[in-house]
Amino acid sequence: MYQLYANNDDCLNQALRQKIVAFNSAHFDAERMSIGYQFLDAQEELVAGISGCVFGNWLQINWLWCSELVRGNGLATKLLVALEAAAVELGATRGQLDTLDFQAKPFYEKHGYQVKYQLNNYPRTGTRYFMEKSLI
């Protein structure tokens, strides 16, 4: 009747994601609103950026990146502050993100985020932190 096939292609990932997003959207009372900010250099090359979305009351921070050439200049803080302010304007009251032990946990803690859950041995020997913050 139904045939089982192995499929390690990213196309399957994308197809499943689309189907789950479509299913979930019928049950959520909010839409995702993408937001992001970037810093460009004189040649209009990306040197730092942040992106995420507002989903109901929540800001979800997906990506924050700064080139090694500009780290330590406060750009990440400016990006985070701008994103949070935009999220509040769009109705967010809380922010959430995840970061790895070798990434930006101290940076986020400095800006008021607290670890709500940590996944140890991720993917084998590291730690993944799930963090939240009140935005209002």
DSSP file (Angstrom, degrees, kcal/mol; ACC not computed):
  #  RESIDUE AA STRUCTURE BP1 BP2  ACC     N-H-->O    O-->H-N    N-H-->O    O-->H-N    TCO  KAPPA ALPHA  PHI   PSI    X-CA   Y-CA   Z-CA
    1    1 A M              0   0    0      0, 0.0     2,-0.4     0, 0.0     0, 0.0   0.000 360.0 360.0 360.0 -62.8    0.0    0.0    0.0
    2    2 A Y        -     0   0    0      2,-0.0     2,-0.5     0, 0.0     0, 0.0  -0.922 360.0-143.6-114.5 142.5    2.6    2.6    1.1
    3    3 A Q        -     0   0    0     -2,-0.4     2,-0.5     2,-0.0     0, 0.0  -0.892   7.5-139.0-109.1 132.1    6.3    2.3    0.3
    4    4 A L        -     0   0    0     -2,-0.5     2,-0.4     2,-0.0    -2,-0.0  -0.775  25.1-178.1 -88.8 128.3    9.0    3.4    2.7
    5    5 A Y        -     0   0    0     -2,-0.5     2,-0.3     2,-0.0    -2,-0.0  -0.983  26.9-124.4-127.4 138.0   11.9    5.2    1.0
    6    6 A A        +     0   0    0     -2,-0.4     2,-0.3     2,-0.0    -2,-0.0  -0.613  32.7 175.3 -73.7 139.9   15.1    6.6    2.5
    7    7 A N        +     0   0    0     -2,-0.3    -2,-0.0     1,-0.1    -1,-0.0  -0.771  17.8 166.6-152.3 101.2   15.6   10.3    1.7
    8    8 A N        +     0   0    0     -2,-0.3     2,-0.2     4,-0.1    -1,-0.1   0.215  43.4 120.9 -98.4  13.9   18.5   12.2    3.2
    9    9 A D  S >> S-     0   0    0      1,-0.1     3,-1.0     4,-0.0     4,-1.0  -0.481  71.1-127.3 -80.0 147.0   18.0   15.1    0.9
   10   10 A D  H 3> S+     0   0    0      1,-0.2     4,-2.5     2,-0.2     5,-0.2   0.731 104.7  74.3 -64.7 -21.5   17.4   18.6    2.2
   11   11 A C  H 3> S+     0   0    0      1,-0.2     4,-2.5     2,-0.2    -1,-0.2   0.884  93.8  51.3 -59.7 -38.3   14.3   18.8   -0.1
   12   12 A L  H <> S+     0   0    0     -3,-1.0     4,-2.7     2,-0.2     5,-0.3   0.927 108.0  52.4 -64.1 -43.8   12.5   16.4    2.3
   13   13 A N  H  X S+     0   0    0     -4,-1.0     4,-2.5     1,-0.2    -2,-0.2   0.941 112.2  45.3 -53.7 -50.4   13.4   18.7    5.2
   14   14 A Q  H  X S+     0   0    0     -4,-2.5     4,-2.5     1,-0.2    -1,-0.2   0.896 112.2  50.8 -63.9 -42.1   12.0   21.7    3.4
   15   15 A A  H  X S+     0   0    0     -4,-2.5     4,-2.0     2,-0.2    -1,-0.2   0.918 112.4  46.3 -63.3 -43.6    8.8   19.8    2.3
   16   16 A L  H  X S+     0   0    0     -4,-2.7     4,-2.5     2,-0.2     5,-0.2   0.911 111.4  52.3 -65.3 -42.0    8.2   18.6    5.9
   17   17 A R  H  X S+     0   0    0     -4,-2.5     4,-2.9    -5,-0.3     5,-0.2   0.936 109.3  49.6 -58.7 -47.3    8.8   22.1    7.3
   18   18 A Q  H  X S+     0   0    0     -4,-2.5     4,-2.2     1,-0.2    -1,-0.2   0.896 111.8  48.3 -59.9 -41.4    6.3   23.6    4.8
   19   19 A K  H  X S+     0   0    0     -4,-2.0     4,-2.2     2,-0.2    -1,-0.2   0.893 113.7  45.9 -68.2 -39.7    3.7   21.1    5.7
   20   20 A I  H  X S+     0   0    0     -4,-2.5     4,-3.2     2,-0.2     5,-0.2   0.905 112.0  51.2 -70.4 -40.8    4.1   21.6    9.5
   21   21 A V  H  X S+     0   0    0     -4,-2.9     4,-2.4    -5,-0.2    -2,-0.2   0.920 111.3  48.6 -60.4 -43.6    4.1   25.4    9.1
   22   22 A A  H  X S+     0   0    0     -4,-2.2     4,-0.8    -5,-0.2    -2,-0.2   0.920 113.9  46.1 -62.4 -44.1    0.9   25.2    7.1
   23   23 A F  H >< S+     0   0    0     -4,-2.2     3,-0.8     1,-0.2     4,-0.3   0.943 114.2  47.8 -62.4 -48.4   -0.7   22.9    9.7
   24   24 A N  H >X S+     0   0    0     -4,-3.2     3,-2.3     1,-0.2     4,-1.1   0.863 101.3  64.5 -62.6 -37.3    0.5   25.1   12.7
   25   25 A S  H 3< S+     0   0    0     -4,-2.4    -1,-0.2     1,-0.3    -2,-0.2   0.793  95.4  59.3 -61.6 -27.0   -0.7   28.3   11.1
   26   26 A A  T << S+     0   0    0     -3,-0.8    -1,-0.3    -4,-0.8    -2,-0.2   0.656 111.9  41.1 -71.9 -14.5   -4.3   27.1   11.3
   27   27 A H  T <4 S+     0   0    0     -3,-2.3     2,-0.3    -4,-0.3    -2,-0.2   0.535  98.1  85.5-111.7 -10.7   -3.9   26.8   15.1
   28   28 A F     <  -     0   0    0     -4,-1.1    28,-0.0    -3,-0.2     0, 0.0  -0.677  60.4-151.8 -94.5 148.8   -1.9   29.9   16.0
   29   29 A D  S    S+     0   0    0     -2,-0.3     2,-0.3     2,-0.0    -1,-0.1  -0.008  76.7  60.3-103.9  27.7   -3.5   33.3   16.6
   30   30 A A        -     0   0    0     -5,-0.1     2,-0.3    25,-0.0    -2,-0.1  -0.988  69.7-134.8-150.4 154.9   -0.5   35.2   15.4
   31   31 A E        -     0   0    0     -2,-0.3    25,-0.7    25,-0.0     2,-0.5  -0.820  28.7-111.3-108.7 152.9    1.6   35.7   12.3
   32   32 A R  E     -A   55   0A   0     -2,-0.3     2,-0.6    23,-0.2    23,-0.2  -0.709  28.3-164.1 -82.8 129.4    5.4   35.8   12.2
   33   33 A M  E     -A   54   0A   0     21,-2.5    21,-2.3    -2,-0.5     2,-0.1  -0.954  14.6-138.6-116.5 112.9    6.8   39.2   11.3
   34   34 A S  E     +A   53   0A   0     -2,-0.6     2,-0.3    19,-0.2    19,-0.3  -0.439  26.1 175.7 -71.0 139.9   10.4   39.1   10.2
   35   35 A I  E     +A   52   0A   0     17,-2.3    17,-2.4    -2,-0.1     2,-0.3  -0.984   5.2 153.4-141.5 152.2   12.7   41.8   11.5
   36   36 A G  E     -A   51   0A   0     -2,-0.3     2,-0.3    15,-0.2    15,-0.2  -0.975  21.6-155.5-171.4 160.9   16.4   42.5   11.1
   37   37 A Y  E     -A   50   0A   0     13,-2.1    13,-2.5    -2,-0.3     2,-0.3  -0.966  13.0-171.2-141.5 154.8   19.2   45.0   11.1
   38   38 A Q  E     -A   49   0A   0     -2,-0.3     2,-0.4    11,-0.2    11,-0.3  -0.985  18.8-140.7-146.4 156.0   22.7   45.2    9.6
   39   39 A F  E     -A   48   0A   0      9,-3.0     8,-2.7    -2,-0.3     9,-1.3  -0.980  22.3-166.7-114.0 132.0   25.9   47.2    9.5
   40   40 A L  E     -A   46   0A   0     -2,-0.4     6,-0.2     6,-0.2     2,-0.1  -0.884  13.5-131.6-115.1 149.4   27.6   47.6    6.1
   41   41 A D    >   -     0   0    0      4,-2.2     3,-2.3    -2,-0.3    -1,-0.0  -0.208  44.8 -80.8 -85.8-174.6   31.1   48.8    5.5
   42   42 A A  T 3  S+     0   0    0      1,-0.3    -1,-0.1     2,-0.1    -2,-0.0   0.756 133.9  52.2 -61.5 -25.4   32.2   51.5    3.0
   43   43 A Q  T 3  S-     0   0    0      2,-0.1    -1,-0.3     3,-0.0     3,-0.1   0.284 120.1-111.3 -92.4  10.1   32.1   48.8    0.2
   44   44 A E    <   +     0   0    0     -3,-2.3     2,-0.4     1,-0.2    -2,-0.1   0.798  69.1 147.3  62.4  31.7   28.6   47.8    1.3
   45   45 A E        -     0   0    0      1,-0.0    -4,-2.2     2,-0.0     2,-0.3  -0.780  56.8-104.2 -93.7 142.0   29.8   44.5    2.6
   46   46 A L  E     +A   40   0A   0     -2,-0.4    -6,-0.2    -6,-0.2     3,-0.1  -0.481  45.1 164.0 -66.2 126.0   28.0   43.0    5.6
   47   47 A V  E     +     0   0A   0     -8,-2.7    20,-3.3     1,-0.4     2,-0.3   0.554  68.4   1.7-116.2 -18.2   30.1   43.3    8.8
   48   48 A A  E     +AB  39  66A   0     -9,-1.3    -9,-3.0    18,-0.2    -1,-0.4  -0.950  66.5 163.4-165.4 148.1   27.4   42.6   11.4
   49   49 A G  E     -AB  38  65A   0     16,-2.7    16,-2.7    -2,-0.3     2,-0.3  -0.993  18.3-157.5-164.8 161.7   23.7   41.7   11.4
   50   50 A I  E     +AB  37  64A   0    -13,-2.5   -13,-2.1    -2,-0.3     2,-0.3  -0.995  14.6 177.5-142.4 142.3   20.8   40.4   13.4
   51   51 A S  E     +AB  36  63A   0     12,-2.5    11,-2.1    -2,-0.3    12,-2.0  -0.990  15.8 125.2-145.4 155.9   17.6   38.8   12.4
   52   52 A G  E     -AB  35  61A   0    -17,-2.4   -17,-2.3    -2,-0.3     2,-0.3  -0.906  40.0-108.3-174.8-159.2   14.6   37.3   14.0
   53   53 A C  E     -AB  34  60A   0      7,-2.0     7,-3.2    -2,-0.3     2,-0.5  -0.992  13.4-125.4-152.5 156.8   10.9   37.5   14.1
   54   54 A V  E     -AB  33  59A   0    -21,-2.3   -21,-2.5    -2,-0.3     2,-0.4  -0.928  26.6-179.9-102.3 129.4    8.0   38.6   16.2
   55   55 A F  E >   -AB  32  58A   0      3,-3.0     3,-1.7    -2,-0.5     2,-0.4  -0.893  61.2 -57.0-132.2  99.6    5.5   35.9   16.8
   56   56 A G  T 3  S-     0   0    0    -25,-0.7   -25,-0.0    -2,-0.4   -26,-0.0  -0.527 124.2 -11.3  65.0-121.2    2.6   37.0   19.0
   57   57 A N  T 3  S+     0   0    0     -2,-0.4    36,-3.0    35,-0.2    37,-2.0   0.398 121.8  91.1 -87.6   2.0    4.1   38.2   22.3
   58   58 A W  E <   -Bc  55  94A   0     -3,-1.7    -3,-3.0    34,-0.2     2,-0.6  -0.834  58.0-155.2-114.1 136.3    7.6   36.8   21.5
   59   59 A L  E     -Bc  54  95A   0     35,-2.7    37,-2.5    -2,-0.4     2,-0.6  -0.927  17.8-162.0 -93.9 124.2   10.7   38.0   19.8
   60   60 A Q  E     -Bc  53  96A   0     -7,-3.2    -7,-2.0    -2,-0.6     2,-0.7  -0.946   5.2-153.2-107.7 114.4   12.6   35.1   18.5
   61   61 A I  E     +B   52   0A   0     35,-2.6    37,-0.5    -2,-0.6    -9,-0.3  -0.790  20.3 171.4 -87.9 119.6   16.3   36.0   17.8
   62   62 A N  E     +     0   0A   0    -11,-2.1     2,-0.4    -2,-0.7   -10,-0.2   0.876  59.7  11.1 -94.8 -46.3   17.5   33.7   15.0
   63   63 A W  E     +B   51   0A   0    -12,-2.0   -12,-2.5     2,-0.0     2,-0.4  -0.998  48.3 173.2-142.4 135.9   20.9   35.0   14.1
   64   64 A L  E     +B   50   0A   0     -2,-0.4     2,-0.4   -14,-0.2   -14,-0.2  -0.954  19.6 167.7-138.4 121.3   23.4   37.6   15.4
   65   65 A W  E     -B   49   0A   0    -16,-2.7   -16,-2.7    -2,-0.4     2,-0.4  -0.997  15.7-176.4-139.5 139.0   26.8   37.8   13.7
   66   66 A C  E     -B   48   0A   0     -2,-0.4   -18,-0.2   -18,-0.2     5,-0.1  -1.000  31.9-117.1-131.9 132.6   29.7   40.2   13.8
   67   67 A S    >>  -     0   0    0    -20,-3.3     3,-1.6    -2,-0.4     4,-0.9  -0.334  26.8-119.1 -59.6 146.5   32.8   39.9   11.7
   68   68 A E  T 34 S+     0   0    0      1,-0.3     3,-0.3     2,-0.2    -1,-0.1   0.790 112.3  66.8 -58.7 -26.5   35.9   39.4   13.7
   69   69 A L  T 34 S+     0   0    0      1,-0.2    -1,-0.3   -22,-0.1   -22,-0.0   0.757 110.6  32.1 -66.8 -24.8   37.2   42.7   12.2
   70   70 A V  T X4 S+     0   0    0     -3,-1.6     3,-1.3   -23,-0.2     5,-0.4   0.401  85.6 125.4-115.7   1.3   34.5   44.7   14.0
   71   71 A R  T 3< S+     0   0    0     -4,-0.9    -3,-0.0    -3,-0.3   -23,-0.0  -0.319  70.3  32.2 -62.7 144.5   34.0   42.8   17.3
   72   72 A G  T 3  S+     0   0    0      0, 0.0    -1,-0.2     0, 0.0    -4,-0.0   0.483  90.3 100.4  88.4   3.6   34.4   44.8   20.4
   73   73 A N  S <  S-     0   0    0     -3,-1.3    -2,-0.1     0, 0.0    -3,-0.0   0.316  97.6-107.4-102.9   6.9   33.1   48.0   18.8
   74   74 A G  S  > S+     0   0    0     -4,-0.1     4,-2.1     3,-0.0     5,-0.2   0.523  82.8 125.0  83.9   5.4   29.6   47.8   20.3
   75   75 A L  H  > S+     0   0    0     -5,-0.4     4,-2.6     1,-0.2     5,-0.2   0.906  71.1  53.1 -66.7 -40.0   27.9   46.8   17.1
   76   76 A A  H  > S+     0   0    0      1,-0.2     4,-2.6     2,-0.2    -1,-0.2   0.906 109.5  49.3 -62.2 -40.8   26.3   43.7   18.5
   77   77 A T  H  > S+     0   0    0      2,-0.2     4,-2.7     1,-0.2     5,-0.2   0.927 111.1  49.5 -63.1 -44.4   24.8   45.7   21.3
   78   78 A K  H  X S+     0   0    0     -4,-2.1     4,-2.2     1,-0.2    -2,-0.2   0.896 112.2  48.7 -62.4 -39.9   23.4   48.3   18.9
   79   79 A L  H  X S+     0   0    0     -4,-2.6     4,-2.5     2,-0.2    -2,-0.2   0.937 112.9  46.8 -63.8 -46.7   21.9   45.5   16.8
   80   80 A L  H  X S+     0   0    0     -4,-2.6     4,-2.7     1,-0.2     5,-0.2   0.919 112.7  49.0 -63.0 -45.2   20.3   43.8   19.8
   81   81 A V  H  X S+     0   0    0     -4,-2.7     4,-2.3     1,-0.2    -1,-0.2   0.913 112.6  48.3 -62.1 -43.1   18.9   47.0   21.2
   82   82 A A  H  X S+     0   0    0     -4,-2.2     4,-2.3    -5,-0.2    -2,-0.2   0.918 112.7  48.1 -63.9 -43.7   17.4   48.0   17.8
   83   83 A L  H  X S+     0   0    0     -4,-2.5     4,-2.4     1,-0.2    -2,-0.2   0.926 112.4  48.3 -64.3 -45.0   15.9   44.5   17.3
   84   84 A E  H  X S+     0   0    0     -4,-2.7     4,-2.3     2,-0.2    -1,-0.2   0.908 111.5  50.1 -62.6 -41.8   14.4   44.5   20.7
   85   85 A A  H  X S+     0   0    0     -4,-2.3     4,-2.0    -5,-0.2    -1,-0.2   0.914 111.7  48.0 -63.7 -42.4   12.9   48.0   20.3
   86   86 A A  H  X S+     0   0    0     -4,-2.3     4,-1.3     1,-0.2    -1,-0.2   0.890 110.4  52.9 -63.9 -39.0   11.4   47.1   17.0
   87   87 A A  H  <>S+     0   0    0     -4,-2.4     5,-2.7     1,-0.2     3,-0.3   0.905 107.4  50.5 -64.1 -42.2    9.9   43.9   18.5
   88   88 A V  H ><5S+     0   0    0     -4,-2.3     3,-1.8     1,-0.2    -1,-0.2   0.913 107.1  54.6 -61.8 -42.4    8.3   45.8   21.3
   89   89 A E  H 3<5S+     0   0    0     -4,-2.0    -1,-0.2     1,-0.3    -2,-0.2   0.818 107.9  50.9 -59.3 -30.1    6.8   48.2   18.7
   90   90 A L  T 3<5S-     0   0    0     -4,-1.3    -1,-0.3    -3,-0.3    -2,-0.2   0.365 131.7 -92.4 -90.8   4.4    5.3   45.1   17.0
   91   91 A G  T < 5S+     0   0    0     -3,-1.8    -3,-0.2     1,-0.3     2,-0.2   0.455  73.7 147.0 104.9   1.8    3.8   43.8   20.3
   92   92 A A      < +     0   0    0     -5,-2.7    -1,-0.3     1,-0.1   -34,-0.2  -0.484  18.7 174.0 -72.9 140.2    6.5   41.5   21.8
   93   93 A T        +     0   0    0    -36,-3.0    42,-3.0     1,-0.2    43,-0.8   0.508  67.5  37.7-117.1 -15.1    6.8   41.4   25.5
   94   94 A R  E     -cD  58 134A   0    -37,-2.0   -35,-2.7    40,-0.3     2,-0.3  -0.973  65.7-150.0-137.4 151.3    9.4   38.7   25.8
   95   95 A G  E     -cD  59 133A   0     38,-3.0    38,-1.8    -2,-0.3     2,-0.3  -0.906  14.4-178.2-118.8 150.0   12.5   37.7   23.9
   96   96 A Q  E     +cD  60 132A   0    -37,-2.5   -35,-2.6    -2,-0.3     2,-0.3  -0.994   9.4 151.4-147.2 153.9   14.0   34.2   23.4
   97   97 A L  E     - D   0 131A   0     34,-1.9    34,-2.7    -2,-0.3     2,-0.4  -0.950  30.3-127.8-161.2 171.7   17.0   32.7   21.7
   98   98 A D  E     + D   0 130A   0    -37,-0.5     2,-0.3    -2,-0.3    32,-0.2  -0.992  25.3 174.1-133.5 149.3   19.4   29.8   21.8
   99   99 A T  E     - D   0 129A   0     30,-2.2    30,-3.5    -2,-0.4     2,-0.2  -0.955  25.8-116.7-146.7 160.3   23.2   30.0   21.8
  100  100 A L  E > > - D   0 128A   0     -2,-0.3     3,-2.2    28,-0.2     5,-0.6  -0.611  32.7-105.2-101.8 162.5   26.0   27.5   22.2
  101  101 A D  T 3 5S+     0   0    0     26,-2.1    27,-0.1     1,-0.3    -1,-0.1   0.745 121.0  46.7 -60.0 -25.7   28.7   27.4   24.9
  102  102 A F  T 3 5S+     0   0    0     25,-0.2    -1,-0.3     2,-0.1    24,-0.0   0.362 110.3  62.6 -96.9   5.5   31.4   28.8   22.5
  103  103 A Q  T < 5S-     0   0    0     -3,-2.2     4,-0.1     3,-0.0    -2,-0.1   0.470 110.7 -43.6-101.8-119.6   29.2   31.6   21.2
  104  104 A A  T  >5S+     0   0    0      1,-0.2     4,-2.5     2,-0.1     5,-0.3   0.033  76.5 124.9-115.4  25.1   27.5   34.5   23.0
  105  105 A K  H  ><S+     0   0    0     -5,-0.6     4,-2.5     1,-0.2     5,-0.2   0.921  81.9  47.0 -53.5 -49.4   26.0   33.4   26.3
  106  106 A P  H  > S+     0   0    0      0, 0.0     4,-2.2     0, 0.0    -1,-0.2   0.881 110.9  53.7 -61.0 -36.2   27.9   36.0   28.4
  107  107 A F  H  > S+     0   0    0      2,-0.2     4,-0.9     1,-0.2    -2,-0.2   0.947 111.6  43.9 -60.6 -49.3   26.9   38.7   25.9
  108  108 A Y  H ><>S+     0   0    0     -4,-2.5     5,-2.4     1,-0.2     3,-0.6   0.884 111.5  53.4 -66.4 -38.6   23.2   37.8   26.2
  109  109 A E  H ><5S+     0   0    0     -4,-2.5     3,-1.9    -5,-0.3    -1,-0.2   0.900 104.3  56.5 -61.9 -39.7   23.4   37.6   30.0
  110  110 A K  H 3<5S+     0   0    0     -4,-2.2    -1,-0.2     1,-0.3    -2,-0.2   0.778 107.2  50.9 -60.4 -26.4   25.0   41.0   30.1
  111  111 A H  T <<5S-     0   0    0     -4,-0.9    -1,-0.3    -3,-0.6    -2,-0.2   0.125 130.1 -91.3-102.2  19.6   21.9   42.2   28.2
  112  112 A G  T < 5S+     0   0    0     -3,-1.9    22,-0.3     1,-0.3     2,-0.2   0.419  78.3 138.5  95.5  -1.0   19.4   40.6   30.6
  113  113 A Y      < -     0   0    0     -5,-2.4     2,-0.4    -6,-0.1    -1,-0.3  -0.559  34.3-158.7 -79.0 143.5   18.8   37.2   29.1
  114  114 A Q  E     -E  132   0A   0     18,-2.9    18,-2.3    -2,-0.2     2,-0.4  -0.948  23.2-109.1-123.8 143.3   18.6   34.3   31.5
  115  115 A V  E     +E  131   0A   0     -2,-0.4    16,-0.3    16,-0.2     3,-0.1  -0.559  34.5 173.1 -69.8 125.3   19.1   30.6   30.8
  116  116 A K  E    S+     0   0A   0     14,-3.2     2,-0.3     1,-0.4    15,-0.2   0.656  70.1   2.1-102.1 -25.8   15.8   28.8   31.0
  117  117 A Y  E     -E  130   0A   0     13,-1.5    13,-3.0     2,-0.0    -1,-0.4  -0.973  61.6-157.6-158.9 144.3   17.0   25.4   29.8
  118  118 A Q  E     -E  129   0A   0     -2,-0.3     2,-0.7    11,-0.2    11,-0.2  -0.995   9.5-148.9-130.6 140.9   20.3   23.9   28.8
  119  119 A L  E     -E  128   0A   0      9,-3.2     9,-2.2    -2,-0.4     3,-0.4  -0.905  22.8-155.2-107.4 105.8   21.0   20.9   26.6
  120  120 A N  E    S+E  127   0A   0     -2,-0.7     7,-0.2     7,-0.2     6,-0.1  -0.356  70.9  28.5 -80.9 161.3   24.2   19.2   27.7
  121  121 A N  S    S-     0   0    0      5,-0.8     6,-0.2     1,-0.2    -1,-0.2   0.872  88.3-169.9  57.8  40.3   26.4   17.1   25.5
  122  122 A Y  S    S-     0   0    0      4,-2.3     4,-0.4    -3,-0.4    -1,-0.2  -0.933  71.8 -14.7-110.2 125.9   25.2   19.0   22.4
  123  123 A P  S    S-     0   0    0      0, 0.0    -1,-0.2     0, 0.0    -3,-0.0  -0.931 137.8 -47.2 -75.2 -19.2   26.0   17.8   19.9
  124  124 A R  S    S+     0   0    0     -2,-0.2    -2,-0.1     3,-0.0    -4,-0.0   0.505 128.8   4.7-134.6 -50.4   28.5   15.6   21.8
  125  125 A T  S    S+     0   0    0     -4,-0.1    -4,-0.2    -3,-0.1     2,-0.1   0.439 109.8  79.8-122.3  -2.4   30.5   17.6   24.3
  126  126 A G        -     0   0    0     -4,-0.4    -4,-2.3    -6,-0.1    -5,-0.8  -0.161  69.2-118.8 -96.2-169.3   29.1   21.1   24.2
  127  127 A T  E     - E   0 120A   0     -6,-0.2   -26,-2.1    -7,-0.2     2,-0.5  -0.999  10.6-154.4-135.9 137.2   26.1   22.9   25.7
  128  128 A R  E     -DE 100 119A   0     -9,-2.2    -9,-3.2    -2,-0.4     2,-0.4  -0.957  16.2-154.9-111.1 127.9   23.2   24.6   24.0
  129  129 A Y  E     -DE  99 118A   0    -30,-3.5   -30,-2.2    -2,-0.5     2,-0.6  -0.873   7.8-156.9-108.5 133.5   21.5   27.3   26.1
  130  130 A F  E     -DE  98 117A   0    -13,-3.0   -14,-3.2    -2,-0.4   -13,-1.5  -0.951  25.1-172.5-107.0 121.5   17.9   28.4   25.6
  131  131 A M  E     -DE  97 115A   0    -34,-2.7   -34,-1.9    -2,-0.6     2,-0.3  -0.839  13.0-171.5-124.4 152.0   17.5   32.0   27.0
  132  132 A E  E     -DE  96 114A   0    -18,-2.3   -18,-2.9    -2,-0.3     2,-0.3  -0.929   2.0-176.3-137.4 161.0   14.7   34.4   27.7
  133  133 A K  E     -D   95   0A   0    -38,-1.8   -38,-3.0    -2,-0.3     2,-0.4  -0.975  29.5-118.5-154.4 143.3   14.2   38.0   28.7
  134  134 A S  E     -D   94   0A   0     -2,-0.3   -40,-0.3   -22,-0.3   -41,-0.0  -0.715  20.9-164.7 -77.9 133.7   11.4   40.3   29.5
  135  135 A L              0   0    0    -42,-3.0   -41,-0.2    -2,-0.4    -1,-0.1   0.523 360.0 360.0 -97.6  -8.0   11.3   43.2   27.0
  136  136 A I              0   0    0    -43,-0.8    -1,-0.1   -48,-0.0   -42,-0.1   0.388 360.0 360.0-124.7 360.0    9.0   45.5   29.0
